[in-house]
Amino acid sequence: GTFFSMTNPFAVAFWLGLGAGVTATAHTGLPGTIIFFAGFFVGAVFWCVGFAAAVSRGRRYVNARLLRAIDALCGLALSYFGLRLLWQSLRALRLLRFARALVG
């Protein structure tokens, strides 16, 4: 689990993007930037190792019924957010068409 957590390209891209964004707004100079990135890296490693350990230990307490309930809840949440995004996109497209009709 630790290996997969630390080598996941999506996680690496996310944390590097977040770190670059925070550093760009800090304006602290070279020593502050080095300290920030060192702390950032150590925190990321601790998170990866800690999360993998929590999943490994937590597997003892989770049975198939609880996993099905968690999957169902996550499926409902993802469905809700997907439908909400679809609705907002359709509304934005209608608004965009209306604006183009007014201008053009």
Phi and psi in degrees as GROMACS dihedral restraints (atoms count N, CA, C in turn):
[ dihedral_restraints ]
;  ai    aj    ak    al  type     phi  dphi    fc
    3     4     5     6     1   -63.7    20    10
    4     5     6     7     1   -42.8    20    10
    6     7     8     9     1   -59.5    20    10
    7     8     9    10     1   -46.1    20    10
    9    10    11    12     1   -68.1    20    10
   10    11    12    13     1   -35.7    20    10
   12    13    14    15     1   -65.0    20    10
   13    14    15    16     1   -39.4    20    10
   15    16    17    18     1   -82.9    20    10
   16    17    18    19     1   -17.5    20    10
   18    19    20    21     1  -108.1    20    10
   19    20    21    22     1     6.5    20    10
   21    22    23    24     1   -69.1    20    10
   22    23    24    25     1   116.8    20    10
   24    25    26    27     1   -65.5    20    10
   25    26    27    28     1   -28.9    20    10
   27    28    29    30     1   -69.1    20    10
   28    29    30    31     1   -40.8    20    10
   30    31    32    33     1   -66.8    20    10
   31    32    33    34     1   -41.7    20    10
   33    34    35    36     1   -62.3    20    10
   34    35    36    37     1   -45.7    20    10
   36    37    38    39     1   -63.4    20    10
   37    38    39    40     1   -41.4    20    10
   39    40    41    42     1   -61.8    20    10
   40    41    42    43     1   -50.5    20    10
   42    43    44    45     1   -69.5    20    10
   43    44    45    46     1   -35.3    20    10
   45    46    47    48     1   -67.0    20    10
   46    47    48    49     1   -39.6    20    10
   48    49    50    51     1   -65.8    20    10
   49    50    51    52     1   -41.8    20    10
   51    52    53    54     1   -65.1    20    10
   52    53    54    55     1   -44.0    20    10
   54    55    56    57     1   -63.0    20    10
   55    56    57    58     1   -41.0    20    10
   57    58    59    60     1   -65.6    20    10
   58    59    60    61     1   -39.0    20    10
   60    61    62    63     1   -65.6    20    10
   61    62    63    64     1   -41.9    20    10
   63    64    65    66     1   -68.2    20    10
   64    65    66    67     1   -42.0    20    10
   66    67    68    69     1   -64.9    20    10
   67    68    69    70     1   -37.7    20    10
   69    70    71    72     1   -64.0    20    10
   70    71    72    73     1   -28.7    20    10
   72    73    74    75     1   -93.9    20    10
   73    74    75    76     1    -7.2    20    10
   75    76    77    78     1   -78.9    20    10
   76    77    78    79     1   -40.0    20    10
   78    79    80    81     1    52.0    20    10
   79    80    81    82     1    52.5    20    10
   81    82    83    84     1  -107.2    20    10
   82    83    84    85     1   -10.5    20    10
   84    85    86    87     1    95.7    20    10
   85    86    87    88     1   178.5    20    10
   87    88    89    90     1   -65.3    20    10
   88    89    90    91     1   -48.4    20    10
   90    91    92    93     1   -61.2    20    10
   91    92    93    94     1   -41.7    20    10
   93    94    95    96     1   -64.6    20    10
   94    95    96    97     1   -38.6    20    10
   96    97    98    99     1   -65.9    20    10
   97    98    99   100     1   -42.1    20    10
   99   100   101   102     1   -64.3    20    10
  100   101   102   103     1   -43.7    20    10
  102   103   104   105     1   -63.7    20    10
  103   104   105   106     1   -41.9    20    10
  105   106   107   108     1   -60.9    20    10
  106   107   108   109     1   -48.8    20    10
  108   109   110   111     1   -67.0    20    10
  109   110   111   112     1   -35.0    20    10
  111   112   113   114     1   -64.4    20    10
  112   113   114   115     1   -46.0    20    10
  114   115   116   117     1   -64.5    20    10
  115   116   117   118     1   -38.6    20    10
  117   118   119   120     1   -62.5    20    10
  118   119   120   121     1   -45.8    20    10
  120   121   122   123     1   -65.4    20    10
  121   122   123   124     1   -45.3    20    10
  123   124   125   126     1   -61.9    20    10
  124   125   126   127     1   -42.1    20    10
  126   127   128   129     1   -62.4    20    10
  127   128   129   130     1   -40.9    20    10
  129   130   131   132     1   -64.9    20    10
  130   131   132   133     1   -40.9    20    10
  132   133   134   135     1   -65.7    20    10
  133   134   135   136     1   -45.0    20    10
  135   136   137   138     1   -61.2    20    10
  136   137   138   139     1   -39.2    20    10
  138   139   140   141     1   -63.4    20    10
  139   140   141   142     1   -46.0    20    10
  141   142   143   144     1   -61.9    20    10
  142   143   144   145     1   -47.2    20    10
  144   145   146   147     1   -68.0    20    10
  145   146   147   148     1   -43.4    20    10
  147   148   149   150     1   -65.0    20    10
  148   149   150   151     1   -42.1    20    10
  150   151   152   153     1   -67.1    20    10
  151   152   153   154     1   -41.4    20    10
  153   154   155   156     1   -63.5    20    10
  154   155   156   157     1   -38.7    20    10
  156   157   158   159     1   -67.5    20    10
  157   158   159   160     1   -40.3    20    10
  159   160   161   162     1   -63.7    20    10
  160   161   162   163     1   -40.7    20    10
  162   163   164   165     1   -66.0    20    10
  163   164   165   166     1   -42.1    20    10
  165   166   167   168     1   -62.6    20    10
  166   167   168   169     1   -44.4    20    10
  168   169   170   171     1   -73.0    20    10
  169   170   171   172     1   -35.9    20    10
  171   172   173   174     1   -70.3    20    10
  172   173   174   175     1   -20.6    20    10
  174   175   176   177     1   -61.2    20    10
  175   176   177   178     1   -24.3    20    10
  177   178   179   180     1   -67.8    20    10
  178   179   180   181     1   -28.8    20    10
  180   181   182   183     1  -100.3    20    10
  181   182   183   184     1    -1.9    20    10
  183   184   185   186     1  -108.8    20    10
  184   185   186   187     1   129.2    20    10
  186   187   188   189     1  -108.9    20    10
  187   188   189   190     1   177.5    20    10
  189   190   191   192     1   -62.8    20    10
  190   191   192   193     1   -36.5    20    10
  192   193   194   195     1   -65.0    20    10
  193   194   195   196     1   -43.0    20    10
  195   196   197   198     1   -66.0    20    10
  196   197   198   199     1   -39.5    20    10
  198   199   200   201     1   -62.7    20    10
  199   200   201   202     1   -39.5    20    10
  201   202   203   204     1   -64.1    20    10
  202   203   204   205     1   -40.0    20    10
  204   205   206   207     1   -65.4    20    10
  205   206   207   208     1   -41.1    20    10
  207   208   209   210     1   -64.6    20    10
  208   209   210   211     1   -43.7    20    10
  210   211   212   213     1   -60.6    20    10
  211   212   213   214     1   -42.2    20    10
  213   214   215   216     1   -64.3    20    10
  214   215   216   217     1   -43.7    20    10
  216   217   218   219     1   -63.1    20    10
  217   218   219   220     1   -43.8    20    10
  219   220   221   222     1   -64.7    20    10
  220   221   222   223     1   -39.2    20    10
  222   223   224   225     1   -62.8    20    10
  223   224   225   226     1   -42.0    20    10
  225   226   227   228     1   -64.1    20    10
  226   227   228   229     1   -43.1    20    10
  228   229   230   231     1   -63.6    20    10
  229   230   231   232     1   -44.7    20    10
  231   232   233   234     1   -64.8    20    10
  232   233   234   235     1   -38.3    20    10
  234   235   236   237     1   -62.8    20    10
  235   236   237   238     1   -44.2    20    10
  237   238   239   240     1   -59.5    20    10
  238   239   240   241     1   -49.7    20    10
  240   241   242   243     1   -66.8    20    10
  241   242   243   244     1   -34.1    20    10
  243   244   245   246     1   -66.0    20    10
  244   245   246   247     1   -44.4    20    10
  246   247   248   249     1   -66.4    20    10
  247   248   249   250     1   -37.8    20    10
  249   250   251   252     1   -63.8    20    10
  250   251   252   253     1   -43.0    20    10
  252   253   254   255     1   -63.7    20    10
  253   254   255   256     1   -42.6    20    10
  255   256   257   258     1   -59.7    20    10
  256   257   258   259     1   -46.6    20    10
  258   259   260   261     1   -61.2    20    10
  259   260   261   262     1   -45.5    20    10
  261   262   263   264     1   -65.1    20    10
  262   263   264   265     1   -37.1    20    10
  264   265   266   267     1   -66.0    20    10
  265   266   267   268     1   -43.4    20    10
  267   268   269   270     1   -64.0    20    10
  268   269   270   271     1   -40.0    20    10
  270   271   272   273     1   -64.2    20    10
  271   272   273   274     1   -40.8    20    10
  273   274   275   276     1   -65.8    20    10
  274   275   276   277     1   -39.3    20    10
  276   277   278   279     1   -65.4    20    10
  277   278   279   280     1   -40.2    20    10
  279   280   281   282     1   -63.0    20    10
  280   281   282   283     1   -41.8    20    10
  282   283   284   285     1   -65.4    20    10
  283   284   285   286     1   -38.7    20    10
  285   286   287   288     1   -65.4    20    10
  286   287   288   289     1   -43.7    20    10
  288   289   290   291     1   -62.2    20    10
  289   290   291   292     1   -40.1    20    10
  291   292   293   294     1   -64.3    20    10
  292   293   294   295     1   -41.8    20    10
  294   295   296   297     1   -66.0    20    10
  295   296   297   298     1   -38.7    20    10
  297   298   299   300     1   -66.0    20    10
  298   299   300   301     1   -37.5    20    10
  300   301   302   303     1   -65.6    20    10
  301   302   303   304     1   -36.6    20    10
  303   304   305   306     1   -68.4    20    10
  304   305   306   307     1   -40.0    20    10
  306   307   308   309     1   -77.2    20    10
  307   308   309   310     1   -40.5    20    10
